[in-house]
Amino acid sequence: MFKFFSWRSRKSWFYTLISITCVASICITNIKPSYGVSWFDILQQGIQVIQVSSMSDKQEVALGKDINQQLIKSGQAKIYRNQQINNYINRIGQRLAKHSERPNLPYTFQVVNDKNINAFATMGGYVYVHTGLILAAENEAELASVIGHEIGHIVGRHAVEGMRERAISQGILSVAGLDQTAAVNIGVDLAINRPNRREDEREADQLGLTNLRKAGYAPSGMVSFMQKLLKQGSSGPKILSTHPSTAERIETLKSQIEPASANVGSGLNSKEYKHHIRSLR
């Protein structure tokens, strides 16, 4: 028995030595420049590194959780503690999420205590809705259209792609991947400052509209809410600060909604909506 374990032990060390040798060979022979964390640092310090380009759903959810914790800890997302409002937003969000193109993610919907008309999302299913936006919406379909748009960003993995591009531009993406701490910091900045690409916003609109319909909401809610924002002009809400032209988005959405079906679905009862959010006023 002792001899058997001794042989297994020697075999294990042999394979470990081969693995380390292969890693060293890659580092030495790869002539492409790399930045950030080196393989040597990983081996020596056990640094947690994320392969952004091949991130699995499980890894995305774990990273999203860390980003969420940092957003809350830093005070950049001040969670509203009214349980009635949080439950209401969660019900809407979960209804949309199960009809999205990534229904298996463990979505988390949170209300942020902020009077600005805004909503944002980060990877792994985390969506944030400002109290100011909830009050600005006329009905549940309008509110659901914004939440559906943010789910669209998650479905499109826009935060993951944005993280990769930001890491490359900052020169901190190595052959090994991206350091966990750096990834969280980038994720927080992407969530708060909303530097989404125009094509990402258009895709999120399309995914959001499809999601809205599948969840049984009247698609006119998305158009009417954008029209409401358009009327605010140059002093419009932060949610539009990096988006394509609101007028352009409205026309694109209108062209995809048949007039006869625009108001088909739920969520247009303004009185019922005001009742749901009464404790917010």
N, C-alpha and C positions, 0 to 999 in steps of 0.2 A: 504493500500500500504506500509506503513511504517513497519507494522508487517511482511509482506512478505519479504522485504529486510533484516530485522533484523534476520529472521529465516535462510535465505540464507547465511547471514554473519556468523551466529553461525555454520552452517553446514560446511562452507568453512574452518573455523578455526579448526573445529573438524577433518576434513580430513587431514589438514596440520599437526596437532598434531600427528595423527596416522602415517603419512609418516615419520616425524622426529623420532618417537619412533622406527619404523621399521629399519631405517638407523642406529640408535644407537645400536639396538639389533644385527644387522649384524656385526657391528664393534666389539662389545663385545664378541659375541659368535664365531666369525670366528677365529680359532686357527692357521690358516696359516699365516706365516710371510708376511708382506707387506712393501713396501718401498715408499718413495716419498711423494706425497700429500695424506693426510688423509681426510676422510669424514668430520671430524670436521673442518678442514681448508677450505674445499669447502663451507660448510654451513656458516661459520663465515666470510670468505673473498670473496666469490663469484668467486673463482679461476676457470678459464676455463680449463676443463680437457677433454682429448680425449680418447675414448675407442678404442685403436689401433686394437684389435682383431675383432671388429665389425664395423669398419669404413665404412660408406656409401660412395657412389661416390661423393655426395655433400660435405661431410666432407673432403674427400680426395682432391677434387679440391680446397676447401678453404684453407686447410693446404699447398697445393702445391703453392698457390698464396703467402702465407706468406713466404714460403721458398724462392721463386723466388725474392721477394722484398728484403729479407735479403742478398741473393747472390749478387744482384745488388748494394744494399746500402753499403755493406762491400767491394766492389771492387773485389770480387772473380769471378764475371762474368761481364767483361767489354763489354757491348753491343756495337757491331759495328753499326755505325749510317748511313751506306750507304743503302738508301732505296731500291735501285735497287736490291742489293744482298739479303737484308732481304725479299723482295717480292718474289724473285726467290726461296729461301729456304722454305719460307712459302707455296708456290705453290706445291713444291715437297712433303713437309710434310703433307699438307692437302689431297693431292691425296692418299698418303699411309694411312693416318689416317682413311679415310672413308671406306677403305677396311680391316681395322684391326678388331680384335675381341672385341674391345671396341670403336666402332665408335661414340658413343654418348657423349664422353668426349669433353670438349671445348679445344682442343689442341692448344698450343702456341709454335711456333718454333722461336728461336732467334739465331742470329749469335754473337759469342763471338770473340772479337778482340784479338786473340792470335795465334802466329805462330806455336805453337805445334800442332801435328796431334792428335786431340782429339775430342770427343763428349760425352755428358752425358745427363742424364735425371733425373727428380725427379717426385714425385707422382702428380697425377691430370692432366697429359697431358703436362707437361713442358719439352721441348727438347732443348738442346743447342749444336750448331755446331761451332767449331773453324774455323777461317779463314784459318789456316794452313791445316786443313783437306780438306777444299774445294779446295785449290790449289793442294793438293796431289792427289786428284781424277783425273782420266783420262777422265771420262765421267759421265753423269748424273746417269746411272745405278749403278755405283760404289758409288757415293754419296748417292743415294737413299737406297742402301743396308745398309749403316751405320745408316741412319735415321730410317730405318725399324727395325734394331736391337734395337735401343734405344726405339722405340715404343713398341717393344717386352718386354722390362723391365717394361713398364707401364702396358701393358696388363697382365703380370704375377704378378703385384702388388709386385714386388721385393723390392721396397723402403719401402713399408708398413711393410713387413715381416722383413726387415733389421732393421727398426726402433724398432720393437717389441723386437728383439733379443738384440739390443744394449741397450735398456732401461732395460731389465732384467739383462744383464751382469753388468750394472752400478748400479744396485740396486735402480733405480728411478721409476720403474713401480709399482704403488700401486693397491689395489683392485679397487679403483675408476677409475684409468686409468693413463694417462700421462699428466703432466702439459704442456700447450700450448707452453710456452717459451722453455722448454726442448725439446719438439717435433721438433720445428723449428731448434734449434741448432743441433740436431741429423740429421735432414733432410739435412741441409747445408753440414755437414761433410760427410754424405753418398754420396751426389752428387759430391763433389769435389774430395774426396779420392778414390771413386769407389771400396769400399771393397765388391764387389758382390761375392756371392758364385759361385763355378765352375758350379754347376748344374743350377744356374740362367743364367749364360752366355750361356750355351748350349741351354737352353730353349729359350732365346732371339734370338739365331741364327736360331732356327727352326721356331719360330714365325715370325722372320724377313724375312726369305726366302719365307715362305707362303705368307706373306704380299706383298713382292716384286712381286711375280707372279700375285697375284690377282689384283694388281694395274697396271699390264700390262708391267712391266719392265723385261728386259732379266735377268734371274737368274744368268747368268755367271758373272754379275757385282759384286756379293758378293764374288765369288771365286777369281776373278782377283784382287780385292782390297786387300784381305787378302794375296794373293801371293806377292803383292807389299810391304806390311808391313813386310812379312817374310824375304824378301831380306835385310831389314835393320839390321837384326841380333840382337845382344845383346843391341845395342843402339837404339832399336826400339821405336816407339811412346808410349806415356803414355796410350793411349787407350788400349794397350795390357798388361799393367803392372800387372793386377790382373786376367787376363783371362786365360782359359785353353790354352794349347799349340796351337799355331797358325797352325802348321803343322797338328795336330790332327783335328782341326776344319775344315781345308780345305778338308781333306780326308773324313770327315763325310758329309760335304756339297756336295762334288763331287758324293758321293754314292747316294745322293738323287736327283740328277739332271741328267736326261736322256741327253746324248750327243747330240741327235738330236734336243732337245728343249732348249739347253743351251743358244743359242743366239736368241731365239724367243721372241720378245718383243721390247720395245723401250728403248732409253737411251744410245745407244752404239756409237752415233755419236760424236766423240771427238771434231771435228771442231765446231759443234753447241754448245757444252758445253763450250768451250773456249770463244765463243762469249757471252754467258750468264754471264760469270764471268769476262769479260774483265775489268770492272771497279775496280776489286779487285787487279789487278796486278800493 
